[in-house]
Amino acid sequence: MIEVNQIQLEKNLNNVNYPLSKHDLIKYAEEKGIDEKILRALKRLPFEYANRLGLDISQFLQDLSKGAYVNRINADIEGGLRSGVEAAPALFINGIRYLDRWTVEQIMAAIVAAND
């Protein structure tokens, strides 16, 4: 399994306009001369993550080829856009959008405060 630093991945792909296909993402990475380790990880998507999650790979491939979750994904994207999400990840707690960068402690404190 290829381990890629999440910060390095985000830094290398921060100018990508999503959504785009895996093919286009790899093409972008190749054109920009992105680190070979990151490029190898992109080429293994989504199988490596499916395996990490313990998914039934056969079922995963069937669902992927049928577009089983396309409508749900599109509905999530549309809902995010209606809510004002312009980038991922976006943080909402009880319908309130939180901007800026948050530490785990700050997020936990906001969740606790929202439940009081």
N, C-alpha and C positions, 0 to 999 in steps of 0.2 A: 504494500500500500504506500502510495506516495504521500508524504507529509509536506504540506505547503503552509507557510506562515500566512495567516489570514490578513495581516496588515500589508504584507508584501503583495498579496494577491489584489487587494483593494487598491493599493497604490498604483499597480501596473494596469489596472482596468478601470480607473476612475473616470476616464473620458468616454467610456462606451455608452452609447444611447440604447438603452433597453426598451422593450424586449427585442431580442434578436435570436436567430437560430444558433445552434451549436456550431454549425459550419461557418457562419459569419463571425462568431466570436473567435474561433480558432484562426480564421483568415486575418482578423484584426490583430490578434496576438502575434502572428507570424510577420505581418507587415510592420509592426512596431518594434520587432526584435525583442520581444519579451523573453525573459529568462526561460531556458529550456525546461527546467523543473516545473515551472508553472504551465508551460505549453503541454508537457506530458500529462499533467493533472487535468487540464481542460479536455484533452483528447479522451481521457478515461471517463469523463462525465457521461451520463449520470450513474453509470454502473458501480463505481467505487462507493458513492454515497448510498446507493440502494443496498449494497452489501454491508456497509457499516451499520445501517439501520436494521439489518437482519431481515430484509424483505425477501419474499419468495421471488427470485430473479426471473423465473419462467413466467409467473403471473405478472410481474412488473413489466416485462417486455411485451406481453400481450396487451396489457392496459395502455402502455405507451404507444404501441402501434395502432390501437383503436382510437386513440385520443380520448380515453375514458374520462379524463378529468379536465378537458379543455374548457368546458362550460363553467365548471366551478372556479377554475383559475381566472378566466375572463371576468366572472362575477366579482371575484376578490379584487382584481385590478380596478374594475369600474367603481366598486365601493370605496377603495382607497382614493381614487381620483376625486370622487364626490366629497370625501372627507378632507380633502386638501393635501393629501400625501403627494409630495413631489420627488421623494427619494426614499430608498429603503436602507436601513430599517426606520420605520416611523413608530413612535411610541404614543399610544393612547391609553389612558387609565380612566375608566368610567366616562368615556366620550370626550375627555379633555386631551387635546394634543399637546405633548411636551416637546419642545425644541431643544437644541444644544446637545452636547455630549453628556451622558450620565454615567456615573459609576454604579456598580451593583448596589452599593449601600444607599445611594440616592434613589434608585428605582424602588428598592425595598421600602424605604421610608415613605415614598409617595404612595405606594400601594397600601401600606398600613394606615396612612393618613386618610386615604380615600375610603377605607373601610370603617373608619371611626364615625 
